[in-house]
Amino acid sequence: MKPFYLTTAIDYANGSPHLGHAYEKVLADVVARVQRLRGHPVHFLTGLDEHGTKVQQSAKARGIEPQALCDTVAGEFQALCRTLHISNDDFVRTTEPRHQKVVRAILQKLHDQGDLYLGEYRGFYSARQEQFLLEKDKVNGEWPEIFGEVVEVVEPNYFFPLEKHRAWLSDFLRDNPEWIFPSFRQKQVVEFLKEPLNDLCISRPRERLAWGIPLPFDEKYVTYVWFDALVNYVSAIGYGTPEFGEKWPADAHVIGKDILVPPHAVYWPIMLKALGLPLPRKLLVHGWWFSGGKKESKTDIEKAKAAGVKIENPLDFISTHGADPFRYFLLREMVVGQDADFSATQFTARYNSELADDLGNCVARLLNMVSRYSGGKVPAATVDEDPERTLRAEWEKFAPEIYPLCEGFQFHALLEKLNGFVKSINRYLDVRSPWKLAKSADPADQARVATSLALLAESVRLAAATLAPVMPDTSAKILALLSQPPVEKWDGQLVWGARLAGASLGEKVILFPKIEAEKKA
Ligand code: MSP
């Protein structure tokens, strides 16, 4: 069976990971985990984009070799994946021989086919910054001071013609209206394709950019940016070997909105077409995280720190409050495809109410009451009255929505509805008040106490199973408290039942210690 092949963008190696990188990995991880829970084998790839001007410059600024910088940064990104429980099967680095080999093979093939030509690249070049500039780099129509002297340069470079594929790509988008999620992004691509496409410059002279993969047919040049980076999706799964066909095409590329048009929605499909390969089945495009209205970026955080300004780094929330609450917040707060703002206030509000007061409290009440009223073992349910029927109806309403919400990438709504269900468990307990009924000598009341504990346990089990893709550790922890193994497949697990009768429960724990509001000075 072909695995569900899932990729993320590969991050630039010129700096440390930030919130945007973390989110993309968590989002892709949740998609991967949902697939596995649905019983599909998954191959999940992420990685690092290690070549290019910025990496070369950053290394120079630090007085180290580019490879040494990449090794350090790769270590940081890999550590982030582990900390965040990212279940990637592979991590590709573009300086690895397996990648470089494929980039060269692909360039050679396109060259042999006559798909590449040597032409003239014309652009404005800043010698001080060692980079070509774009119109958008101008401020009030002038090149800013930081670029030093800017001169117009004409130099020979290799090009990949795109225009001849434009009609084909437009037709493909028309015939596959759901290729890009969300659909308004697909409309942007369709608009973009209404204008003729410029040929893509794919090289830089090696004398200016040494840190790249040399063109196999002209070693005086290295390949530039997209012909290196995009190829990771096929190099990592062994392009050119028989195993390649077992995984390609990718089932989804998860990327941010800034690299959709033109790289992933125009260059990549055209490159694949020229190579005779099928296109990925979906592009899943997320929005941007902002922090106080500014795009989240590591450079800003580093600059602020250097200037002595206290600015919170959202990634610090992982060490202070745990990976799972961080994952929960990212998925709960951002509607996939739209932008969102990260603030400590909002994180604290969601954490304290939805995790500490709702879910954490439910679990604490369960462990507490089963220990107090039932000797630590889940009793059997024998009563079926209005409160029981209401709680069960809440689950029966939510359960059929779980798969469609996941398939539609509506993870914020999944978590919102799950929180609604957890709130209804707490409501049920308040209605039943087993702590009051326990004092009654009436056997019917004792049966109600036992039943309420049984339903509480079953509801907590269902909530924990639903939470598995987003909070895998917490889900497993709660299930372990119920003497249950972690959920590996959802099949049969999201069904209301009585499997916990007789199960011994674990010791009392506080899953989510409340975050105290910062004391005002
Ligand atoms: N190296 C290229 C991608 C090559 S893919 C073949 C690149 N790297 S990046 O480090 O700049 O960005 C990596 C991913 O992080 C992109 O998908 C980008 O959209 C995402 N994010 C970077 N900053 C972001 C936010 N502030 N918010 C959300 N995601 C953003 O582009």
Residues whose N, C-alpha, C, O or C-beta is under 5 A from the ligand:
A	BS01	MSP	A9 I10 D11 Y12 G20 H21 D49 A229 L230 I255 G256 K257 D258 I259 G287 W288 W289 K295 E296
